[in-house]
């Protein structure tokens, strides 16, 4: 194919840019509750994310990826014009990357999946034809704007209410924490194991775990970690001086440890799953440029996953602070127990969604969970102007990605045709 090297080089650069955007925006979300509740520092968050996001992307990011994200474009509509797919995917990567740069600069937590989906819909509808787009898929994605945050918000609200009733509102919170936190540890380990299996390892062809086995493994690992956790917690002594300043100081320290576990698990699952938003279109360009044909699935060269993993880590390290501040501090005041409830609720929602095929956004899920925890304290605990800004950015994401993608599609077409 003419311009093969140029196409592959551009795809590598745009793919790295898109992965950077995922790190700056999406990964910042996964770490925001831990940082906002002061369970970990920003430096520690970047270190945890660097290890677990990169591991997730490289180890479980997949050997094969769908060339057209989320089945939104009908490949039959462009089989005789492979160069249109190349222009479209290059335009989509650049468009989504630019939108994520804008959103991250403003501190808006937006969905990287919706950014790339909007971009693909834009180039397909205008560059190929309206019939080439699977509109029912787009409809289900739009539906997830409501379903994701609502489900995780309700779960987080109920989880934090249980923490308050069982631990925080009792006469001896530390004694009750030692009694009930092992149960929360079990739930955390159980759902994070399921999350790793269902969202993380599903891309690895050598690892095939049936649903029943997945639940069994998750239960066993959950029990082991809960027992280890219970042993450590039983040895924690109250810090009398700090307890006078803040009655729940020691209890919150227990939840802070839990949050490091939830943050690590979420980071691995996120890296393994959402890296596809950058490497899918990149792999599509590489395979189409090399073969001159369009395939439904593309084999992933090792360098493609490495580009995705490196981009994600650099994005968080260089630009993740603003989105972390929005989700972790500006929506509502978070403590480790509240942050833990939000992260566990988000993990549970993602597991349920993966099992039922419900379309979901990690970002929307986590923001919904933070809102749910805030509502447990009452509507006055939530900064409504920040929430309005976040919701507006969600609505703008798909059309913004589409508009930018259409523009770049025609520029690339003009240059290379």
Buried (B, 14 or more C-beta within 10 A) or exposed (E): BEBBEEBBEBBBBBBBBBBBBBBBBBBBBBBBBBBBBBBBEBEBBBEBBBBBBBBBBBBBBBEBBBBBBBEBBBBEBBEEEBBBBBBBBBBBBBBBBBBBBBBBEEBBBBBBBBBBBBBBBBBBBBBBEEEBBBEEBBEBBBEBBEBBBBBBBBBBBBBBBBBBEBBBEBEEBBEBBBBBBBBBBBBBBBBBBBBBBBBBBBBBEEEEBEEEEBBEBBBEBBBEBBEEBBEEBEEBEBEEEEBEEEEBBBBBBBBBBBBBBBBBBBBBBBBBBBBBBBBBBBBBBBBBBBEEEBBEBBEBBEEBBBBBBBBBBBBBBEBBBBBBBBBBBBBBBBBBBBBBBBBBBBBBBBBBBBEEEBBBBBBBBBBBBBBBBBBBBEEEBBBEEBBEBBBEBBEBBBEBBBBBBBBBBBBBBEEBE
